[in-house]
Amino acid sequence: MILILGGTTEGRAAVRVADEAGAPYYYSTKSDSQSVECAHGIRLSGAMNIAEMAACCRDLGIRLLIDAAHPFAQVLHQTIAEVSERLQIPVIRYERRYPPRDKDLIWCDSYADAILRMERAGIERLLALSGVNTLAPLRPFWEKHTCWFRILDRSESLLSAKRQGFPEDRLAFFREGGDESLLLSQLHPDAILTKESGFSGFFQEKVDAARRFGIPVFVIKRPSLSPTFYRIYGEEGLRKQIERLLPDFFPLKSGYTTGTCATAAAKAALKALLSGEIQQESQITLPSGEPITLPVSETRWDEEAATCVVIKESGDDPDVTNHCPVTVTIQLSRDQEAKTPEEQILFKAGEGVGTVTLPGLGLEVGEPAINLTPRKMIRQELLPLLPASDTIANVTISVPNGEELAKRTFNPKLGIVGGISIIGTSGIVRPFSSEAFIASIRKEANVAKAIGCETLVINSGAKSERHLKRRYSSLPPQSFVHYGNFIGETLKIADDLGFRNVILGIMIGKAVKLAEGFLDTHSKKVVMNKDFLADLAQSAGCGKEAITAIRGITLARELWGKLSETEQTLFFPALLRACLTHCSPLFPHGELTLALITEEGEIRYQAGNGKSS
């Protein structure tokens, strides 16, 4: 069993990761006022001392602690460390990411040090952006000088300030997304004081605002943590550490994409070429901004090139490249002419990596089948390491036996010949247990029903949800539920729970599969059927040009560009009606609306109750 502690941004992220397991866990916050949405978490509230936390861990059978508390929650960090040592329970620290310590800022070791430095600097008017808990340690300063404190807009924060005798008219309230510049222009302080709270604590925004007004920034350094904690910096790192420390928690283990492995191997190869040293590991940054480290299994040199190998680990995802060596060779050349970043990093398909032969994949015909996100990741890692602006890095990516493996993928149908693709958008392979995912859907729908929602807005993921939330902004967040690929199961759940209305948001890639009757739209189970789409277009009254265009597409999203406006008004409503035919029997007692979302996020076509618009 896992116990997550902390009501921070990181705490909510830890909950999201734990919910993916579809298994129970505990989540503890200091008070009930901190908003947490848990699908499978059991909520605890109230501060615990060492004895209380130790007893809690013993009683609940806790085998792993996740410290996701604020970096300045020193007492809690110390309590967790002591309990960990007593009970021999490992601790994962969900750490924030911090910018480098800027020398222009005034770094203070403690609140007493900050007071001393501010007195020496002659600060008379101070805006403290450090929260209500810093009123006590800063009392010697605010009792003698004009100070304003910004605190959370919570009743307990206001009560705490009153108890300490701080003037209520000198309080300002924090609102996420608020601009410190407005406060600075109103108050005209001599300086601001803040804590080293990291990017998620809006640290940089505070510093930037102060610089615009030309006033100094005093910063309290974050306290140190126990060296026994396993530090991670994002959701992917948290999941991997949980999988390592508590292997039975997730029913399926995650892995890394070929793009991530190629990026790690490329960075290692360039470092090996420049340093002449064998590389044991490679730290790279995922598209989310999270740093991760992958092991490097082999380093070798050949004349003026270096090669590194990273073994692809797909976790429990049934990926054909699992355990395959992803090999990257780097060779440098020079070109005196000014080069763009795209021109400085040149990609080549080595053994087992395919070549693009059809349009529609976002790559030019004849290019190596190395997708855009991996290319961007590799450029971001290599460019800062290049010794000069006229240096060219020639990057050859190989996957031995890739040509044979590609026969077991959809690559031949997509016009990729000679091998596999180097792919990945998030950098992570996230296998989901169908049972766990469907259980999560039911739990989220139950929550929505319990708070009185009559409308459920179901969508495939974060991208489509973002667009739907703009359209249906009056609905509470709990009304929005991800169906992933399980459209049929989600509709059955909505019907079981008695929702009056369901709005099903769908993008074209899933819509073309759903229209043919596939209620589970996972790409490993079903691929777009162009013959079906051509027949649908013909029955909808589209002309020969449209049908020819449909037969020539590689990806479903090309339909938006290949069909004229007139043909779109015929084809897309027909597509939605076909989807509705398969969905309606699963939600027979309520009103069902299907919303087709464009790549730009526009809901251009809808269908419901047999009508389309």
SULGI-V634818 format. One record per pair of residues at least 24 apart in sequence whose C-alpha atoms are under 8 Angstrom apart, sorted by the first residue. I is the first residue (numbers start at 1). J is the second residue. D is the distance in Angstrom with one decimal. If there is no record, write none. Layout:
# SULGI-V634818
i = <I:I>
j = <J:J>
d = <D:D>
This chain:
# SULGI-V634818
i = <1:1:1:1:1:1:1:1:2:2:2:2:2:2:3:3:3:3:3:3:3:4:4:4:4:4:5:5:5:5:5:5:6:6:6:6:6:7:7:7:7:7:8:8:8:9:10:10:10:10:10:11:11:11:12:12:13:14:14:14:14:15:17:17:17:18:19:20:20:20:20:20:21:21:21:21:22:22:22:22:22:23:23:23:39:39:39:40:40:49:50:50:50:50:53:53:53:54:54:62:63:63:63:64:64:64:64:64:64:65:65:65:65:66:66:66:66:67:67:67:67:68:68:68:71:71:71:71:71:72:72:74:77:77:78:81:81:90:90:90:91:91:91:92:92:92:92:92:92:93:93:93:93:94:94:94:94:94:95:95:95:95:96:96:96:96:96:97:97:97:97:98:98:98:98:99:99:99:105:105:105:105:106:106:106:106:107:107:107:107:108:108:108:108:109:109:110:110:111:111:111:112:112:114:114:114:115:115:118:123:123:124:125:125:125:125:126:126:126:126:126:127:127:127:127:128:128:128:129:129:129:129:130:130:130:132:132:132:135:135:135:136:148:150:179:180:180:180:181:181:184:184:189:190:190:191:191:191:191:192:192:192:193:193:193:193:194:194:194:195:195:195:195:196:196:196:197:233:233:234:234:236:236:237:237:251:252:252:252:252:252:252:253:253:253:253:253:254:254:254:254:254:254:254:254:255:255:255:255:255:255:255:255:256:256:256:256:256:256:256:257:257:257:257:257:257:257:258:258:258:258:258:258:259:259:259:259:259:259:259:259:260:260:260:260:260:260:261:261:261:261:261:262:262:262:262:262:262:262:262:263:263:263:263:264:264:264:265:265:265:265:265:265:265:265:266:266:266:266:266:266:266:267:267:267:268:268:269:269:269:269:269:269:269:270:270:270:270:271:272:272:272:273:273:273:273:273:279:284:285:285:286:286:286:287:287:287:287:287:288:304:304:305:305:305:305:306:306:314:315:315:316:317:317:317:320:320:320:321:321:324:324:325:325:326:326:326:326:327:327:327:328:328:328:328:329:329:329:329:330:330:330:330:331:331:331:332:332:332:332:333:333:333:333:334:334:334:335:335:335:336:337:338:338:339:339:341:341:342:343:344:344:344:344:344:345:345:345:345:345:345:345:346:346:346:346:347:347:347:347:348:348:348:348:349:349:349:350:350:350:350:351:351:351:351:351:351:351:351:352:352:352:352:352:352:352:352:352:352:353:353:353:353:353:353:353:353:353:353:354:354:354:354:354:354:354:355:355:355:355:356:356:356:357:357:357:358:358:358:358:359:359:360:360:360:360:361:361:369:369:369:369:370:370:370:371:371:371:371:373:373:373:374:374:374:374:413:414:414:415:438:438:438:441:441:441:441:442:442:444:444:445:445:445:445:445:445:446:447:448:448:449:449:453:453:453:454:454:454:455:455:455:455:455:455:456:456:456:456:456:456:456:457:457:457:457:457:458:458:458:458:458:458:458:459:459:459:459:459:460:460:460:460:464:464:464:464:464:465:467:467:467:468:485:485:485:485:486:486:486:487:487:487:488:488:488:488:491:491:491:492:492:494:495:495:495:495:495:498:498:499:500:500:500:501:501:501:501:502:502:502:502:503:503:503:503:504:504:504:504:505:505:505:505:506:506:506:506:507:507:507:507:508:508:508:508:508:509:509:509:511:511:511:511:512:512:514:514:515:515:515:515:515:515:515:516:516:517:517:519:528:536:536:536:537:537:537:540:540:540:541:541:542:542:542:543:557:560:572:573:573:573:573:573:576:576:576:577:577:577:577:580:580:580>
j = <25:26:60:61:62:63:64:249:26:62:63:64:65:66:27:28:57:62:64:65:66:28:65:66:67:68:29:65:66:67:68:69:30:67:68:69:70:34:35:36:68:69:68:69:70:200:68:69:94:95:96:68:69:94:36:37:235:68:94:235:238:41:235:238:239:239:440:250:432:436:437:440:249:250:251:436:250:436:437:439:440:249:250:436:440:443:444:440:443:79:79:80:82:83:79:80:83:83:87:89:89:90:246:89:90:91:92:245:246:89:90:91:92:91:92:93:94:91:92:93:94:93:94:95:95:96:197:222:223:222:223:223:225:226:226:226:229:229:230:245:228:229:230:229:230:231:232:238:241:229:230:231:232:231:232:233:234:238:231:232:233:234:197:198:199:200:233:198:199:200:233:196:197:198:199:198:199:204:216:217:218:219:216:217:218:219:218:219:220:221:218:219:220:221:220:221:220:221:137:138:220:137:138:218:219:220:140:141:218:190:191:190:188:189:190:191:189:190:191:192:193:189:191:192:193:192:193:194:192:193:194:195:193:194:195:157:160:161:161:164:166:164:172:174:209:205:206:209:209:210:210:213:215:215:216:215:216:217:218:216:217:218:217:218:219:220:218:219:220:219:220:221:222:220:221:222:222:290:291:290:291:290:428:290:292:433:315:316:317:431:432:433:315:316:317:430:431:314:315:316:317:428:429:430:431:313:314:315:316:317:428:429:430:312:313:314:315:427:428:429:312:314:423:424:427:428:429:312:321:326:422:423:424:370:371:373:374:422:423:424:427:286:374:377:424:427:428:294:310:311:312:326:310:326:327:328:374:378:397:422:374:377:378:381:294:296:310:296:307:308:309:310:326:327:328:308:328:329:330:378:382:395:378:381:382:296:308:299:306:307:308:328:329:330:306:330:382:385:385:299:306:307:301:304:305:306:330:308:381:377:381:377:426:427:373:377:425:426:427:426:331:332:329:330:331:332:330:331:429:429:431:431:429:430:431:405:408:409:402:405:399:400:399:400:397:398:399:400:397:398:399:395:396:397:398:394:395:396:397:393:394:395:396:393:394:395:391:392:393:394:391:392:393:394:390:391:392:390:391:392:390:390:389:390:389:390:379:383:379:392:383:390:391:392:393:379:382:383:392:393:394:395:392:393:394:395:394:395:396:397:394:395:396:397:396:397:398:396:397:398:399:397:398:399:400:401:402:403:419:398:399:400:401:402:403:404:418:419:420:397:398:399:402:403:418:419:420:421:422:403:416:417:418:419:420:421:416:417:418:419:415:416:417:415:416:417:414:415:416:554:553:554:553:554:555:558:554:555:416:420:421:422:421:422:423:421:422:423:424:423:424:425:422:423:424:425:554:554:555:554:486:489:490:481:482:483:490:490:493:478:481:478:479:481:493:494:497:497:478:478:479:497:499:478:479:499:499:500:501:479:499:500:501:502:503:480:481:494:499:501:502:503:481:502:503:504:505:482:483:490:502:503:504:505:483:484:504:505:506:484:485:505:506:505:506:507:597:601:505:597:601:602:505:519:520:521:522:519:520:521:519:520:521:519:520:583:586:583:586:587:586:587:587:586:587:588:589:590:589:590:590:589:590:591:590:591:592:593:590:591:592:593:592:593:594:595:592:593:594:595:594:595:596:597:594:595:596:597:596:597:598:599:556:557:596:597:598:555:556:557:575:576:579:596:556:575:579:582:575:576:577:578:579:580:582:578:579:579:582:582:556:571:574:575:570:571:574:570:571:574:570:571:567:570:571:567:599:598:605:605:606:607:612:613:606:607:612:607:610:611:612:607:608:610>
d = <5.8:7.6:7.5:6.1:4.7:5.5:6.7:7.9:6.1:5.6:6.1:5.0:6.0:7.5:5.7:7.2:8.0:6.4:6.5:5.1:6.2:6.1:6.1:4.7:6.3:6.9:6.1:7.7:6.2:5.3:5.6:6.1:7.4:6.8:5.0:3.9:7.0:6.0:7.7:7.5:7.6:6.5:6.9:6.0:6.3:7.1:5.5:7.4:6.5:7.7:7.5:4.9:6.7:8.0:6.5:7.8:6.6:7.3:7.8:6.9:7.4:7.4:6.4:7.5:6.5:7.9:7.4:7.7:7.6:7.3:7.1:7.7:6.6:4.7:6.5:6.4:7.9:4.5:6.8:6.5:6.2:7.3:7.9:7.8:6.2:5.7:5.9:7.6:7.5:6.6:5.3:7.6:7.0:6.3:7.8:7.9:7.0:5.6:7.4:7.8:5.8:7.4:7.7:5.8:5.5:6.2:7.8:7.7:7.3:6.9:6.3:4.7:6.3:5.6:4.8:5.9:7.0:6.8:6.1:4.8:6.1:6.2:5.0:7.1:7.8:7.9:6.9:6.4:7.1:6.3:6.4:7.1:7.0:8.0:7.8:6.5:8.0:7.3:8.0:7.7:7.6:5.2:6.2:5.6:4.6:6.0:7.2:7.7:7.5:5.9:5.7:4.8:6.2:6.2:5.3:5.9:7.0:7.2:6.2:5.8:5.2:7.7:7.9:5.9:7.2:6.9:6.0:5.6:6.0:7.6:6.5:7.9:7.6:4.4:5.8:6.8:7.2:7.8:7.0:5.5:6.4:7.0:7.6:6.1:4.7:6.0:6.1:4.9:6.2:6.5:6.9:5.8:4.9:6.0:6.2:5.7:6.1:7.2:6.2:6.4:6.8:7.4:7.6:6.9:7.8:7.1:7.8:6.2:7.9:5.9:6.8:6.6:7.8:4.8:5.2:7.0:5.2:5.9:5.3:5.7:7.2:6.0:6.5:4.7:6.4:5.6:4.7:6.2:7.0:5.9:5.0:7.7:6.7:4.8:5.8:6.2:7.2:6.6:7.4:7.7:8.0:7.4:7.2:6.1:8.0:7.7:6.3:6.0:5.4:7.6:7.8:7.6:8.0:6.2:7.5:5.3:5.0:5.9:7.5:6.7:5.2:6.3:5.8:4.7:5.9:7.8:6.4:5.1:6.4:5.3:4.7:6.5:7.0:5.9:5.4:5.4:7.2:6.1:6.9:5.6:7.9:7.8:7.5:8.0:6.8:6.5:7.3:5.5:7.8:6.2:6.5:6.4:4.8:5.2:7.7:7.7:6.8:6.5:4.6:6.5:7.2:7.3:5.6:4.9:5.9:5.4:4.0:4.4:7.6:7.5:5.9:4.8:6.6:6.8:6.0:5.6:7.8:6.0:4.5:5.2:7.4:7.1:6.6:5.5:5.3:5.4:5.7:6.6:7.9:7.2:5.3:5.8:6.9:7.9:7.9:7.6:4.7:5.2:5.0:5.5:6.5:7.6:6.9:7.9:7.4:5.2:7.5:7.8:5.8:7.3:6.2:6.4:7.3:6.0:7.0:6.6:7.7:7.8:7.0:7.7:6.9:6.4:5.0:7.5:6.7:8.0:7.1:7.0:8.0:5.3:5.6:5.6:7.3:6.6:5.7:7.0:5.4:7.1:7.0:6.9:7.7:7.3:7.4:6.3:6.1:7.6:6.2:7.3:5.4:5.1:5.0:6.8:6.5:6.0:7.0:6.0:7.3:7.7:7.7:7.5:6.4:8.0:7.6:7.9:6.6:5.2:7.5:7.8:6.9:7.7:7.9:7.5:6.9:6.0:7.9:7.2:7.5:5.9:6.9:7.0:6.4:7.7:6.6:5.5:4.6:7.5:5.5:6.8:6.3:7.6:7.6:6.4:7.1:7.3:5.1:6.3:7.3:7.9:7.9:7.3:7.1:7.6:6.2:7.0:7.3:6.2:5.1:7.9:5.8:5.0:6.1:6.7:5.6:4.6:6.3:8.0:5.9:5.2:6.6:6.4:5.6:5.0:6.6:5.9:5.2:6.9:6.7:5.5:4.7:6.1:5.9:5.1:6.6:7.6:5.7:4.8:5.7:5.3:6.5:7.0:5.6:6.9:7.6:6.6:7.3:6.7:7.3:7.3:7.7:7.5:7.8:7.6:6.6:4.5:6.1:6.4:7.9:7.8:6.0:5.0:6.2:7.0:7.4:6.2:4.9:5.9:6.2:4.9:6.0:7.7:7.5:6.1:4.7:6.5:5.8:5.6:6.6:5.6:5.2:4.4:7.5:7.7:4.8:6.0:6.0:7.7:7.2:7.9:7.7:5.7:4.8:5.4:5.7:3.7:4.7:7.9:6.4:4.4:6.3:7.0:5.8:6.2:6.2:7.0:6.4:4.3:5.0:6.1:7.4:7.4:5.6:5.1:4.5:3.9:5.2:6.0:5.4:5.4:6.3:7.4:6.2:4.8:6.7:5.1:5.9:7.2:7.1:5.2:7.5:7.2:7.9:7.0:6.9:5.6:6.1:6.6:7.2:7.1:7.0:7.4:4.9:6.3:5.9:4.6:6.5:7.3:6.0:5.4:7.5:7.5:6.6:5.7:7.1:6.5:6.6:7.7:8.0:5.7:7.9:7.9:7.5:7.2:7.6:6.9:7.1:6.9:6.8:7.7:6.3:7.3:6.7:7.9:7.7:7.1:7.7:7.1:7.9:7.4:7.0:5.1:5.6:7.3:7.5:8.0:6.4:7.9:5.3:5.5:6.4:6.5:6.2:6.2:4.6:5.6:7.5:6.2:7.3:7.5:7.0:6.3:4.9:6.3:6.3:5.8:4.7:6.0:7.3:5.7:6.1:7.9:7.2:6.2:5.0:6.2:5.7:7.2:6.1:4.9:6.3:4.5:6.6:7.4:6.7:6.8:7.2:7.4:7.3:7.3:7.8:8.0:5.4:7.3:7.1:7.7:5.2:5.0:5.6:6.6:5.0:7.2:5.4:6.2:7.8:5.0:6.9:7.0:6.9:7.5:5.9:5.8:5.5:6.4:7.3:7.3:5.3:7.4:6.8:7.5:7.7:7.8:6.8:7.5:4.7:6.2:5.6:4.8:5.9:7.9:7.5:6.4:5.0:6.3:6.1:4.8:5.9:7.1:7.5:6.1:4.8:6.0:6.1:4.8:6.2:6.8:7.4:6.2:5.2:6.0:5.7:5.0:6.5:7.6:6.2:6.0:7.0:7.2:7.3:7.7:5.3:6.4:7.5:7.5:7.0:7.8:7.3:7.2:5.5:7.6:6.1:7.0:7.9:4.8:4.1:7.8:7.3:7.2:7.4:7.3:5.8:7.9:7.3:7.5:7.3:7.4:7.7:5.6:7.8:5.8:6.0:6.2:6.7:8.0:5.8:6.6:7.0:7.8:7.5:7.8:7.1:6.6:7.3:7.0:5.9:7.0:7.2:6.0:7.8:6.5:7.0:7.9:7.4:7.4:7.2:7.6>
